[in-house]
């Protein structure tokens, strides 16, 4: 049953699926950058409240494994975290506070599921049409938008337990992402499947209340010493009162976290790095866990293959007489227990599934229908062996559509929030010509998408993720070709991703409904911008107008210049001096923004020329009024 008529379909310029970090970053940034009203965006979420993954994951002990200073928005740094690794309720409260600050909550529809998104290629009004299911009333409606963003994340489909007979179990079965707080574990016999990041938080949190807990180890993980601690009142007061304190804190944490990236490549120096980390982790595990469990816990594979686990009391709790750790294979779920491969039955009142999510598969996303009626699932299954996207956000044939925290954005060492912010910033830079009225539709080219994906997979082939001893949820093997596909992790540093999200290659995009002169001019300008490795070549001149260049840390006045012919002034004597100056500015800009992860207004590109000289200039939206008029 439809709840709306065709002529009454509501429309907003933006629509976003999800109200977690991705959705809130999008809603806040379109206001910060372009002063677009919150009424121009509509959010949809199947959950009952703000929070995304931190609304879904409410299991006992749920907490972030990235320091709070980095696992937060760069534009909304929080001096009031209570812990170094914040718990789920504090993270959800933080997200709610940011959403309320930017007036996004009234634009969010909860308990609503987007069941389909279809591109309508109208010559006068191209748009996305969403089919919406109200989970409370079971009524279906539609919503239309110009730009569609998927912020539903990569961990939204719990993995089914691959043990037969689970439907026959007569007690509660609880997945970590669907925790039922009404179920009491007091004096119950509990069986936990899994021992990754999630299980390592759940087990020490529930062990004391159970009659007995049996944990079935399905794979091993490298467990690091704990890093969590309470933030003292003095530290919170200092962070809140001292100007720049939260920025300095973020800089230090970013540097410490990003240092681990050095261990992911298959180089001698990275191997040495991993060897040192392995010795540290192995020593900690063997001195903390009971000796009888060492063969079940200590991995043989390389450090970095799987995401590291910071110990939150897990190894110590294994000394309790109330817990049994086993790596025997479960072969069948019985009404009151679990049958193991050796024939014994482990009695159970409650089953807890900490076996993760579906990854590296296109079936986890909603049906998205692009140009020509092709679905996102078809795009991935017919063209590539697994999920992928140009710069982790965009796909050819799906115009005005962007994936936030999309394929190949995950990291094994640092904050997902940085990658989310960069993806949002990248998408908003891409659609800037559309927001300025110079276009209405933008689509990445097929060649650009394919070349990017090939570079990513080639680079990932030289990392520890694809080493011979590595088998993790980061990768999947194609059944027909046997090719290992990694649609999850990013092969380079987060500084590299920030840079790639800053620099838009206009030649990789097709803008429609744009005057030819404007489109060609924009394409040529950015082409010239990319020809110079630092993005700008300049030479001194007195007759050209001044313009403003935003370096993210203040305004820098640069005297305009000539850029003699296509090569951006290479070989021009008047170029070299100013080129060195401007490149130094850019180097400073890159270093400061990369280390501190400063996000600022997106660059706008302009171009002025006459019969002899050509000047390419870059400003931000704050300086648009200062741009010289185009001839």
Order of alpha helices (4+ residues) and beta strands (2+ residues): beta-alpha-beta-alpha-alpha-beta-beta-beta-beta-beta-beta-alpha-beta-beta-alpha-alpha-alpha-alpha-beta-alpha-beta-beta-beta-beta-beta-beta-alpha-beta-alpha-alpha-beta-alpha-beta-beta-alpha-beta-alpha-beta-beta-alpha-beta-beta
